[in-house]
Amino acid sequence: MLRSVCGKRLAACSVGSAVSVRRIATSGLRAYQNNQGNVVDGFCGAVGNTPLIRINTLSDETGCDILGKAEFMEPGGSVKDRAALFVVRDAEQKGLLKAGGTVVEGTAGNTGIGLAHICRSRGYRCVIYMPNTQSEEKINLLRMLGAEVYPVPAVPFDNPENYNHQARRHAERLDNAVWTNQFDNVANREAHYQTTGPEIWEQTKEKGLDGFICGTGTGGTLAGTTAYLKEASQNKVQCWLADPPGSVLYSYVTSKGKEMKRTGNGSITEGIGQGRVTDNLKPDVEKLDGALHIEDEASIAMIYRLLDEEGLYIGASSALNVVAAYRMAQKLGKGKRIATIICDGAARYQTRIFSKKWLESKNLYQAIPENLRHYAALP
Ligand SMILES: Cc1ncc(COP(=O)(O)O)c(C=O)c1O
């Protein structure tokens, strides 16, 4: 079976005993060690252990190895499956969620999609609040997965009507319900400390790893992976932030915490960019060695380049990460090995990022190299 040859899959729930609902794992996820067989236990057992893809054209061009963790191969289609699994397990283990309960979350989409899958597989109801700026594809998918979805106006975190606060209040109104609070619930960071970090370390152990870089939404991926890689390498792996326009974290990291200014205006990337340091990012933000601000023009162009040259069909936050890994490679010099995250696939955004009209409305159509514009096949 090809997937098991590639190192797929992490036996997430398979090590636990089924105690209630449909299945609740009682023991922890242990990356790799449990992945001895071809059969995994249900949806949750299929989370993790994604391949690490050498992006050949960019690697050859930079004289480095640019490595993308293929999170679009997660069972729910994104890196957020890991966080979703960990926040649900955390709630179960703390006794906050019992058989037949309800999971409520505020999410730009992918965590909600992971949660909706996990809720179906474990017999919970799923309620999702999300900013109404998110793609129609994600909203529709959530509904098809049986979630109750509330798209609400996108307002800042300090506004009580922000989607996260609405999610918290919804959970408070119900019995046997939990607001999984992905932004500040450190079970999210733990998912990446226990799985993403160890997997990347294991996958690069033969030839080594010099750098890791990715963007942040909740900060869970960057923080947990950085924490693990720093520990495992005795601080040798450089870990950097990749930040989109409109986020404050580039200024925060490059000023070593002295400033928190937005760099640029908003971004077309979804799921990343932050206006604050979340509890997930806080423990590790000082470990970061640098930050790169990536403009939307470069991210859009990379989506099309990776499709044309590598056959990879990836979302905009993933493309931003790959641009960042490319630039980090140029900064670190030839011969280095840089890993990043391919967070999800393009299908979730295709009516936007492959629509000529939409791209033009964002002044991004011209950013696509002329010979690649034919891929913008949607009106
Ligand atoms: C597409 C996409 N990329 C990246 C991220 C950021 O991951 P994290 O929340 O771990 O910082 C998210 C988070 O929702 C996402 O949906």
The ligand as a Gaussian input file, in Angstrom:
#p B3LYP/6-31G(d) Opt

LIG

0 1
 C       -5.181000      26.984000       5.588000
 C       -4.521000      27.236000       6.898000
 N       -3.219000      27.452000       6.917000
 C       -2.572000      27.708000       8.075000
 C       -3.224000      27.759000       9.269000
 C       -2.462000      28.124000      10.516000
 O       -2.236000      27.100000      11.413000
 P       -2.146000      27.401000      12.960000
 O       -3.522000      27.702000      13.439000
 O       -1.597000      26.147000      13.546000
 O       -1.244000      28.579000      13.181000
 C       -4.597000      27.549000       9.296000
 C       -5.356000      27.630000      10.539000
 O       -6.570000      27.611000      10.576000
 C       -5.269000      27.258000       8.077000
 O       -6.600000      27.046000       8.030000

